[in-house]
Amino acid sequence: MLGWLFNSDQKRRKLLAQAPDGPLRDFLATEFPDRKSPISKVPLLAMDFETTGLDAKQDHLLSVGHVELLDGGIVLGSARHQIIHSDQEMRDENISIHRITHDQVANGISLGEAVESILKQLAGKVLLAHHAKVEIGFLQQACKHLYGMAPVLPAIDTMQIARKRMERLQQPYKANELRLFNLRKQYGLPAYQAHNALMDAIATAELFLAQLAHGNYHKSPPLKNFLLGA
């Protein structure tokens, strides 16, 4: 939508001038963290969505989980998990995979409430996710539906970090090795129950800290080294 010549903060300011009053405008009014800041000092929000599929235009959100990272640690007291209401029919495989029932979805919070809460938590932070394009795509699509426009979302992708590391070491890998829980095994991290949004968000946060600890960094590198697409 905007030219590639604009950086993320320039995109944010341009979108701010067009945004309607409300949660999206409030989110865009908060400056993004400085790209030159040491990654250990950048506030992050590890987040995961459980969805009915991977197509943000066709599928819908079932739940969201997120937890903050600050000063190189996970702030467990900030952890949140919410089931999102939907009138769309859930498939049997959705129930068996995500363990979210029809009744839970019927009684969940509205999409508007969920997105408003996410944007409040994400303001002034960088999104952290595993295969972050999924979270970015669904959140942007939800914002288009609710507010008529999609925000720019600076993000760090733990899967991209793993892929770049393997390529740098000229280490062959299979796509399955880049899955969240397979990567956690490589760092000796414990197995968690998969397909729970909050557990996956915490698992992603732990993986990122392990990637930093084993990255052979002499000092805390800048945020720009980790941003998706960098």
Helices and strands as residue ranges (DSSP letters): H 8-18, H 23-28, G 39-41, E 44-51, E 61-70, E 73-83, H 92-98, H 102-106, H 111-122, E 126-129, H 133-147, E 155-157, H 158-168, G 175-178, H 180-186, H 197-213, G 223-225
